[in-house]
Every structure is written in structure tokens, then in C-alpha cells.
Amino acid sequence: MTTFGIIGAGEVGSQIARATIVNGYTVVIANSRGPETLDGLIADLGPAARRLRRSGRRRLRGRRRAPQGRQT
């Protein structure tokens, strides 16, 4: 099964998570306030959702960002 990662669990992120699960994906969600603040949302989304562990967040920080168009 394909997993979809979402950064941000606000109104938009939670709605994207719901739509993604309905379409057959699993989701991993992270936010800036820490993984423990996602417990309610994860419980609401069900078994197809999980929160990103702190060790996973550290790995993401070191990655290069994708180019954002032409640099001037």
C-alpha cells in the first residue's frame, strides 16, 4: 500500500488526510507542535493514519528542498 506524507495537521492538512484515506492510501502526518498533539486526529482518521516519529522528523530536516522555479 502506498503511503502519503502530510506536513501540517491544520484544517487543510486534516482534510487532505481524510480524502487520501478515502482513496485507499495510508497517511503519515507531522506538525510543528510535536507528534503527541496529533493523537486526536489520528484516532479520528483510524488505522490508515499514523503520526511521524521524532526520529523521522530529524531525517527530513537534512534533505535538500526541490527547486522552486527560476532563480533571479
C-alpha positions in Angstrom: 0.0 0.0 0.0 1.3 3.5 -0.8 1.8 6.0 2.0 1.2 9.7 1.6 3.1 12.1 3.9 1.4 15.3 5.1 3.3 18.1 6.9 0.8 20.2 8.9 -2.3 19.0 10.6 -4.5 22.1 10.5 -7.7 22.4 8.6 -6.2 21.8 5.2 -3.8 19.0 6.2 -6.5 17.1 8.0 -8.9 17.4 5.1 -6.2 16.2 2.7 -5.6 13.2 5.1 -9.3 12.3 5.0 -9.5 12.5 1.2 -6.3 10.5 0.9 -7.5 7.7 3.2 -10.9 7.5 1.3 -8.9 6.9 -1.9 -7.1 3.9 -0.4 -3.8 5.3 0.8 -2.3 5.3 4.3 -1.1 8.6 5.7 1.7 9.8 7.9 1.2 13.2 9.5 3.7 15.6 11.1 3.3 19.0 12.6 5.5 21.6 14.3 3.9 21.2 17.7 5.1 17.6 18.1 3.7 14.2 17.5 1.7 13.9 20.8 -0.6 16.8 19.6 -1.8 14.6 16.8 -3.4 11.9 18.9 -7.0 13.1 18.5 -6.7 13.5 14.7 -5.0 10.1 14.3 -7.8 8.5 16.4 -10.4 10.2 14.2 -8.8 9.1 11.0 -8.5 5.4 12.0 -6.0 2.7 11.3 -4.8 4.1 7.9 -3.2 7.1 9.7 -0.2 7.4 11.9 2.0 10.2 13.2 5.6 10.7 12.2 8.0 9.7 15.0 10.6 12.3 16.1 13.4 10.3 14.6 11.7 10.6 11.2 11.4 14.4 11.6 15.2 14.7 12.1 15.9 12.8 8.9 13.6 15.1 6.9 15.4 18.3 8.1 18.6 17.4 6.3 17.2 16.9 2.9 17.6 19.4 0.1 14.5 21.2 -1.0 13.2 20.9 -4.5 13.9 23.9 -6.8 11.1 26.4 -6.8 11.3 27.7 -10.4 13.8 30.0 -11.9 16.2 31.8 -9.6 16.8 35.5 -10.4 
